[in-house]
Amino acid sequence: MKRARAILFTFILSGMLLAACGGKESATAGHHHGAASERYETTASLSEMPKFLSSYTDNTQATYATVGELEDILKEIKCYCGCMDEETGYHDSLHRCFIAESKDGEVKWTDHGAQCGICLTELQDAKRLHDEGKSVDEIKQFIDNKYKGTES
């Protein structure tokens, strides 16, 4: 009886894992990059976080809070999630994954980065490397080496 329960438990657990980790394509197939898939919010400054972040994890909120400190660096880093559109300039860097535009001190935030694990992880890597004293070129090289080939 114990063996039958163990086997049943194993099958159930395996099924749950397969469902949760099922094909990467199916997880991203419905995700579209662009203005229509993003939520925007304008705040008075980089230090004022958008309210939409309240529906995300503390980790995501803390990661967004580093954008102001790293803004100039993020403008130099390529995003590897597949959002970049060099022809139209819509997404031209990792910076654009978090900030749609800045004008007269106000910041128009986007939740694109909050929805994307690659964007968040790139930003976290940039922050860590910056804190270690790495130059912009060293950070760019690390990001390029780590994420090249992950583009959707």
Backbone as a ProteinNet text record, in pm:
[ID]
protein_1_A
[PRIMARY]
MKRARAILFTFILSGMLLAACGGKESATAGHHHGAASERYETTASLSEMPKFLSSYTDNTQATYATVGELEDILKEIKCYCGCMDEETGYHDSLHRCFIAESKDGEVKWTDHGAQCGICLTELQDAKRLHDEGKSVDEIKQFIDNKYKGTES
[TERTIARY]
81.3	0	86	193.6	282.2	349.8	384.7	452.1	357.2	232.1	132.8	113.4	108.2	95	217.7	334.4	458.8	462.1	418.9	415.2	313.2	196.4	92.2	141.5	203.2	257.6	361.2	448.5	551.6	489	386	318.6	251.8	185.8	118.7	220.8	328.4	432.4	497.2	524.2	583.1	490.9	363.3	266.5	260.5	265.2	263.3	388.6	503.2	627.1	627.4	580.8	576.4	480.9	368.9	273.2	330.8	399.7	454.9	573.8	649.7	770.4	754.3	633.1	607.6	669.1	685.1	754.8	768.1	888.8	917.6	837	818.3	743.5	600.4	536.9	398.9	389.3	492.2	490.2	507.2	574.9	600.4	518.7	449.1	378	274.9	207	105.7	160.7	289.5	349.1	396.4	347.2	386.8	455.9	562.8	632.4	568.5	568.2	517.8	421.3	386.8	304.6	172.9	113	-17.6	-10.6	105.8	116.6	174.2	203.9	265.8	169.6	190.6	115	209.6	158.6	240.5	186.7	278.7	239.6	347.1	304	396.7	406.6	531.4	555.9	636.2	645.9	712.3	864	922.1	1067.5	1106.8	1236.9	1289.8	1279.7	1275.5	1269	1126.5	1027.4	889.3	851.6	831.8	800.6	654.4	627.5	488.5	403.9	277.8	185.6	163.3	178.9	156	250.4	362.9	457.7	402	296.9	239.6	183.2	157.4	106	218.4	343.3	458.8	531	625	697.9	786.7	825.3	918.8	1049.7	1092.9	1216.2	1205.1	1092.6	1072.6	1070	1002.7	997.3	1137.1	1215.6	1351.5	1439.6	1419.1	1497	1463.3	1335.9	1294.9	1355.9	1368.6	1421.2	1566.9	1636.4	1776.2	1789.3	1679.4	1684.7	1743.3	1703.6	1753.7	1904.1	1958.1	2102.2	2178.6	2116.9	2185.5	2138.9	2060.8	1996.5	2093.5	2204.1	2298.9	2360.7	2385.9	2442	2339.6	2213.6	2108.7	2086.5	2110.1	2096.1	2201.8	2310	2420.2	2409.8	2317.8	2309.9	2198.2	2230.3	2130.3	2043.2	1913.6	1824.1	1815.9	1819	1819.3	1688.6	1579.7	1452.9	1378.1	1424.5	1358.4	1276.8	1280.6	1198.4	1263.2	1392.9	1461.5	1420.9	1395.4	1358.9	1445.3	1559.3	1655.7	1609.3	1517.7	1467.7	1380.6	1287.1	1196.5	1246.3	1338.6	1389.3	1294.1	1185.8	1086.3	1150.9	1218.6	1301.7	1443	1524.3	1659.4	1767.4	1724.4	1820.5	1744.4	1817.5	1756.3	1682.2	1728.8	1663.4	1516.5	1487.2	1350.6	1257.3	1313.1	1231.5	1168.4	1218.2	1169.4	1112.5	1171.3	1127.8	1094.9	970.2	928	982.8	979.1	1036	1047.9	1135.3	1151.5	1140.6	1062.5	1045.2	1016.8	1093.1	1075.1	1075.6	1162.2	1174.6	1076.6	968.2	870.7	918.6	877.2	919	795.7	791.9	684.7	739.7	697.1	741.7	660.8	721.7	651.6	670.4	571.9	583.7	645.4	697.4	759.6	865.1	955.8	1061.3	1008	897.8	838.5	778.9	739.5	678.9	782.8	908.2	1009.3	1127.9	1147.1	1257.4	1394.3	1408.5	1538.6	1571.5	1475.3	1498.5	1537.7	1462.7	1491.4	1629	1663.2	1791.5	1907.2	1889.4	1993.2	2015.7	1907.5	1918.8	1987.1	1951.5	2015.1	2164.4	2199.1	2340.5	2413.7	2352.4	2414.8	2437.3	2340.2	2351.6	2465.6	2469.6	2575.1	2713.4	2729	2858.5	2896.3	2797.9	2822.6	2870.9	2805.3	2844.1	2983.7	3025.5	3160.9	3265.6	3220.4	3313.8	3348.1	3271.6	3297.8	3262.3	3334.4	3307.6	3185.9	3133.3	3020	3056.8	3177.1	3219.5	3227.9	3275.4	3282.7	3142.6	3051	2913.1	2849.2	2866.5	2811.7	2865.4	2996.2	3057.6	3001.5	2986	2929.8	2788.3	2704.9	2565.7	2561.6	2640.4	2642.3	2683.2	2787.4	2835.2	2733.6	2666.3	2572.5	2442.1	2391.4	2256	2249	2358.3	2355	2304.9	2209.9	2151.9	2023.5	1982.6	1857.6	1742.4	1772.2	1668.2	1554.6	1431.8	1312.2	1298.5
-119.1	0	126	124	239.3	261.8	150.8	161.3	221.8	181.6	234.8	384.8	426.7	570.8	647.5	589.2	654.6	672.2	568.4	576.1	679.7	678.6	776.1	917.2	937.3	1067.5	1112.2	1020.9	1052.2	1095.7	1023.8	1060.6	1197.6	1222.1	1350.6	1464.3	1446.4	1547.1	1570.2	1463	1476.4	1553.1	1522.5	1593.2	1741	1774.2	1915.1	1987	1922.2	1984.2	2004.8	1905.3	1919.4	2029.9	2040.4	2146.7	2283.3	2294.8	2423.5	2464.6	2368.1	2398.8	2365.2	2346.4	2309.6	2406.3	2364	2432.8	2582.4	2628.4	2771.3	2845.5	2782.4	2847.9	2877.3	2783.8	2806.3	2917.2	2933.2	3038.2	3175.7	3184.4	3314.7	3339.6	3239.3	3253.7	3365.4	3384.5	3487.9	3623.4	3631.7	3757.9	3834.4	3955.5	4040.7	4163.5	4203	4324.1	4441.1	4554.8	4674.9	4751	4869	4960.9	4899.2	4816	4758.7	4660.3	4602.1	4501.6	4558.4	4686.5	4747.3	4839.9	4852.2	4946.2	5061.2	5182.9	5301	5381.1	5450	5540.9	5648.6	5772.3	5884	5923.2	5942.9	5990.4	6119.7	6188.1	6317.9	6308.7	6190.5	6176.8	6028.9	6006.1	5869.4	5807.9	5889.4	5834.8	5795.4	5837.3	5799.3	5680.9	5566.5	5446.2	5446.1	5384.8	5377.6	5285.4	5318.2	5239.8	5099.2	5080.7	4947.1	4842.9	4887.4	4792.6	4723.1	4778.6	4716.1	4577.1	4547.2	4414.3	4315.7	4359.3	4273.2	4241.5	4149.4	4105.1	4216.2	4197.4	4290.8	4296.2	4182.3	4175.8	4263.7	4256.2	4338.4	4486.2	4519.5	4658.5	4710.5	4629.9	4669.8	4685.1	4598.4	4606.4	4735.2	4767.3	4893.4	5014	5006.3	5118.8	5150.3	5058.4	5082.2	5153.3	5168	5226.4	5367.3	5449.8	5587.1	5593.8	5508.8	5504.6	5459.1	5371.7	5309.9	5363.8	5469.1	5515	5531.2	5598.9	5619.8	5489.4	5396.9	5266.7	5187	5187.5	5109.5	5155.3	5282.1	5334.7	5277.9	5224.1	5167.4	5016.5	4951.9	4805.8	4757.7	4657.9	4596	4502.3	4502.2	4406.6	4282.4	4166.5	4041.4	3964.1	4028	3954.7	3948.7	4021.1	4021.7	4146.9	4241.8	4362.3	4471	4464.9	4576.1	4586.8	4708.8	4740	4857.3	4823.8	4927	5012.3	4961.5	5039.2	5155.7	5129.8	5235.9	5304.4	5241.5	5298.2	5282.9	5205.9	5189.5	5135.6	5024.4	4973.5	4976	5067.3	5082.4	5042.6	5005.7	4965.5	4904.5	4853.9	4799.8	4910.3	5031.5	5145.8	5155	5134.3	5147	5038.1	4932.3	4825.6	4868	4977.5	5026.1	5168.1	5249.4	5388.4	5414.2	5451.8	5482.1	5617	5715.1	5846	5929.2	6028	6125.7	6263.3	6349.9	6484.1	6581.3	6688.9	6792.7	6735.3	6637.9	6577	6464.4	6459.7	6351.3	6225.4	6112.1	5983.8	5903.2	5858.7	5769.3	5627.5	5554	5417.1	5320	5207.3	5097.3	4970.8	4884.7	4758.5	4647.5	4681.4	4580	4500.9	4570.3	4503.7	4416.5	4458.6	4380.8	4250.3	4247.5	4128.6	4032.2	4073.4	3998.4	3960.8	3831.8	3783.3	3819.2	3821.9	3856.9	4002.5	4092.3	4234.2	4254.4	4192.7	4207.3	4152.7	4037.2	3975.8	4056	4109.5	4196.1	4317.9	4379.8	4496.4	4458.3	4345	4299.3	4273.4	4215.1	4192.9	4326.4	4421.3	4552.6	4620.6	4611.5	4671.8	4606.7	4474.9	4403.3	4442.1	4442.8	4475.3	4621.2	4710	4851.6	4864.7	4794.4	4797.6	4740	4650.2	4592.5	4685.2	4797.9	4895.2	4871.7	4788.1	4760.6	4882.3	4898.3	5007.7	4973.6	5074.5	5052.3	4948.5	4958.6	4862.1	4720.5	4705.7	4573.3	4517.2	4604	4561.1	4519	4599.4	4565.3	4431.2	4411.5	4287.1	4167.2	4180.5	4072	4039.1	4142.4	4122.5	4057.1	4108.4	4050.9	3904.5	3873.1	3734.8	3642.1	3690.3	3606.8	3584.2	3687.7	3680.4	3663.2	3681.9	3664.5	3523.9	3515.7	3386.3	3356.8	3445	3423.1	3499.9	3577.7	3662.1	3576.9	3625.3	3555	3574.4
0	0	0	82.7	87.5	-47	-111.1	-240.7	-344.4	-343	-437	-414.2	-289.2	-258.5	-305.8	-285.6	-327.5	-479.1	-549.9	-696.6	-741.1	-681.3	-714	-686.5	-571	-535.6	-637.9	-680.1	-777.9	-910.3	-956.3	-1080.8	-1069.5	-958.4	-940.1	-937.2	-862	-853	-989.1	-1061.2	-1195.5	-1288.3	-1282.2	-1365.4	-1333.8	-1205.8	-1165.3	-1213.6	-1200.6	-1245.9	-1396.3	-1469.6	-1614.1	-1656.7	-1589.8	-1622.2	-1589.9	-1477.5	-1435.8	-1520.5	-1567.4	-1642.9	-1789.9	-1832.3	-1970.3	-2067.7	-2188.1	-2294.5	-2283.1	-2299.2	-2294.3	-2399.5	-2515.9	-2622.5	-2579.1	-2511.5	-2471.4	-2368.2	-2286.5	-2185.1	-2246	-2359.9	-2419.7	-2545.7	-2595.2	-2721.9	-2717.8	-2605.6	-2596.8	-2557.8	-2525.5	-2483	-2604.8	-2617.4	-2729	-2674.2	-2739.6	-2700.2	-2772.7	-2707.6	-2771.4	-2682.3	-2728.4	-2649.7	-2605.2	-2686.7	-2653.9	-2537.4	-2512.5	-2406.5	-2277.1	-2275.6	-2158.6	-2085.6	-1956.7	-1874.3	-1841.3	-1842.6	-1819.2	-1701.4	-1635	-1527.3	-1514.4	-1502.6	-1488	-1341.5	-1296.2	-1160.5	-1168.5	-1056.8	-1052.6	-1067.8	-1036.8	-1045.1	-1045	-1064.9	-1060.6	-922.5	-820.7	-684.6	-644.3	-721.1	-693.3	-783.6	-721.5	-796.9	-841.5	-957.3	-1005.2	-917.8	-906.2	-823.4	-878.8	-1010.5	-1066.6	-1008.1	-951.8	-892.9	-769.2	-710.4	-590.6	-619.2	-746.1	-780.8	-814.5	-797.8	-823.4	-692.4	-698.6	-579.9	-523.6	-398.1	-335.1	-413	-466.1	-544.7	-669.5	-738.4	-857.7	-819.4	-712.2	-666.5	-632.5	-562.4	-525.5	-649.2	-747.4	-870.9	-946.1	-957.4	-1021.7	-949.4	-818	-740.4	-774.2	-842	-880.1	-1014.5	-1087.1	-1221.6	-1219.8	-1125.2	-1119.2	-1104	-1018.6	-995.2	-1119.1	-1197.4	-1311.7	-1446.5	-1447.5	-1570.7	-1687.6	-1666.7	-1776.6	-1825.6	-1734.3	-1771.7	-1852.3	-1806.7	-1873.2	-2017.2	-2044.2	-2180.8	-2274.6	-2217.4	-2296.2	-2314.3	-2242.4	-2241.8	-2333.2	-2412.8	-2499.2	-2416.5	-2445.1	-2382.1	-2471.6	-2409.3	-2484.9	-2475.9	-2434.1	-2422.1	-2554.9	-2653	-2783	-2807.2	-2715.1	-2727	-2811.1	-2830	-2896.4	-3042.6	-3082.4	-3220.4	-3263.3	-3319.6	-3354.7	-3472.1	-3552.9	-3666.5	-3622.1	-3532.1	-3488.2	-3362.1	-3290.3	-3166.9	-3050.5	-3070.5	-2965	-2838.4	-2847.9	-2738.1	-2792.1	-2743.3	-2795	-2694.6	-2573.1	-2469.8	-2353.1	-2256.4	-2135.3	-2059.4	-2068.8	-2003.6	-2043	-2169.3	-2221.5	-2167.9	-2115.5	-2057	-1924.8	-1868	-1739.2	-1747.9	-1832.9	-1847.5	-1994.2	-2020.3	-2157	-2201.6	-2110.7	-2142.2	-2015	-2022.1	-1914.3	-1977.6	-1912.4	-1967.7	-1854.2	-1850.2	-1748.6	-1607.1	-1582.4	-1450.5	-1423.5	-1499.5	-1481.7	-1553	-1499.7	-1555.2	-1591.7	-1716.8	-1762.1	-1756	-1652.7	-1629.2	-1714.9	-1746.8	-1812.3	-1729.4	-1732.8	-1659.1	-1743.9	-1860.8	-1946	-1868.1	-1800	-1725.3	-1612.5	-1552.2	-1442.8	-1493.4	-1619	-1678.7	-1735.6	-1736.5	-1810.6	-1722.7	-1703	-1620.5	-1674.5	-1806.2	-1864.7	-1834.6	-1854.1	-1825.2	-1679	-1588.9	-1445.6	-1410.1	-1464.5	-1431.8	-1490.3	-1610.6	-1667.5	-1578.2	-1532	-1444.2	-1312.5	-1256.6	-1132.1	-1153.1	-1267.4	-1298.7	-1312.4	-1381.5	-1399.1	-1264.8	-1175.9	-1042.3	-963.8	-964.5	-891.1	-943	-1075.5	-1135.3	-1108.3	-1114.8	-1083.2	-939.3	-848.4	-707	-684	-773.5	-765.6	-827.2	-882	-939.2	-1085	-1154	-1295.5	-1380.3	-1489.7	-1583	-1669.4	-1738.9	-1828.3	-1934.2	-1988.9	-2090.9	-2034.6	-1911.9	-1849.8	-1823.6	-1782.9	-1759.7	-1891.1	-1996.2	-2127.8	-2175.4	-2161.8	-2207.2	-2130.9	-1999.9	-1919.8	-1966.3	-1980.2	-2022.9	-2161.1	-2254.5	-2388.9	-2385.8	-2310.6	-2303.6	-2237.5	-2134	-2060	-2135.5	-2202.9	-2258.5	-2409.4	-2478.9	-2624.5	-2656.5	-2745.2	-2780.4	-2706.5	-2612.4	-2539.5	-2601.9	-2705.8	-2764.9	-2819.4	-2798.6	-2847.2	-2995.9
[MASK]
++++++++++++++++++++++++++++++++++++++++++++++++++++++++++++++++++++++++++++++++++++++++++++++++++++++++++++++++++++++++++++++++++++++++++++++++++++++++

